[in-house]
């Protein structure tokens, strides 16, 4: 497997919001949770987590929505593309939707999370660790 680039850009469908990420990702996940599915209109949703200090907006200003008591999600106010996820308990980290990266293929997932919420017809990658919920609070399924 190749090492992902340490500098990558991405943005929304219409181009109104563009961002740059400096530094290696902290994680790369595929999430099956209901909130991610509804926010993105897709199942499942890929995310890379990066240090907030390495994230910069290049163009536009994403709109934000509090999707649960401690979570902010961001999206393009013009075209609606789901862009980011921030948890109040971890303000030094931002997650960006992998599909909005200019080169998403450089960031393959290393785990699948929230399998308890998986839509039955959604396939899983047997080569990845699977977590019934978030990977920080549960052991992988065997």
SULCORCOR-V159600 format. One record per pair of residues at least 6 apart in sequence whose ideal C-beta (glycine too) atoms are under 6 Angstrom apart, sorted by sequence separation. I is the first residue (numbers start at 1). J is the second residue. D is the distance in Angstrom with one decimal. If there is no record, write none. Layout:
BEGIN
I_J_D + I_J_D
END
This chain:
BEGIN
11_17_5.6 + 37_43_4.7 + 66_72_5.8 + 67_73_4.8 + 98_104_4.9 + 132_138_5.6 + 11_18_3.9 + 75_82_5.2 + 131_138_5.3 + 64_72_5.1 + 65_73_5.2 + 75_83_5.6 + 86_94_5.3 + 10_19_5.7 + 36_45_4.2 + 74_83_4.8 + 98_107_5.5 + 131_140_5.5 + 64_74_5.1 + 74_84_4.0 + 84_94_5.7 + 85_95_4.2 + 130_140_5.9 + 9_20_4.9 + 129_140_4.1 + 130_141_4.6 + 32_44_4.5 + 62_74_3.8 + 63_75_5.8 + 73_85_5.6 + 84_96_5.4 + 112_124_5.8 + 8_21_5.2 + 31_44_5.8 + 30_44_4.8 + 31_45_5.2 + 63_77_4.1 + 72_86_4.6 + 7_22_5.6 + 82_97_5.4 + 115_130_5.1 + 30_46_5.3 + 71_87_5.5 + 112_128_5.3 + 116_132_4.7 + 6_23_5.7 + 70_87_5.9 + 83_100_5.8 + 111_128_5.5 + 115_132_5.4 + 116_133_6.0 + 6_24_5.6 + 29_47_5.2 + 70_88_4.1 + 111_129_4.8 + 112_130_5.0 + 113_131_4.7 + 114_133_5.9 + 28_48_4.9 + 62_83_5.3 + 113_134_5.6 + 27_49_4.5 + 113_135_5.1 + 25_48_4.2 + 26_49_4.4 + 111_135_5.6 + 25_50_5.6 + 23_51_5.7 + 21_50_5.0 + 23_54_4.0 + 22_54_4.0 + 35_67_5.4 + 21_54_5.8 + 21_55_5.6 + 39_73_5.2 + 20_56_5.1 + 19_57_5.5 + 20_58_5.6 + 55_94_5.0 + 18_58_4.2 + 52_92_5.1 + 18_59_4.1 + 52_93_6.0 + 40_82_4.2 + 52_94_4.9 + 17_60_3.7 + 39_82_5.1 + 16_60_4.4 + 49_93_5.3 + 17_62_5.3 + 49_95_4.7 + 47_95_4.4 + 48_96_5.9 + 48_98_5.6 + 46_98_3.4 + 17_76_4.7 + 48_107_5.2 + 16_76_5.6 + 16_78_4.6 + 46_109_5.9 + 12_76_3.7 + 14_78_5.2 + 14_79_3.9 + 13_79_4.5 + 12_79_5.5 + 13_81_4.8 + 12_81_3.7 + 43_119_4.8 + 28_107_5.2 + 30_109_4.5 + 43_122_5.1 + 29_109_5.7 + 28_109_5.0 + 33_114_3.8 + 28_110_5.1 + 29_111_5.3 + 30_112_4.6 + 31_113_5.2 + 32_114_4.6 + 31_114_5.4 + 32_115_5.8 + 34_117_5.0 + 29_113_5.2 + 33_117_4.7 + 32_117_5.1 + 32_118_4.1 + 10_100_4.5 + 10_101_4.1 + 10_102_5.6 + 8_101_5.6 + 9_102_5.2 + 5_106_5.8 + 4_106_4.9 + 4_107_5.3
END
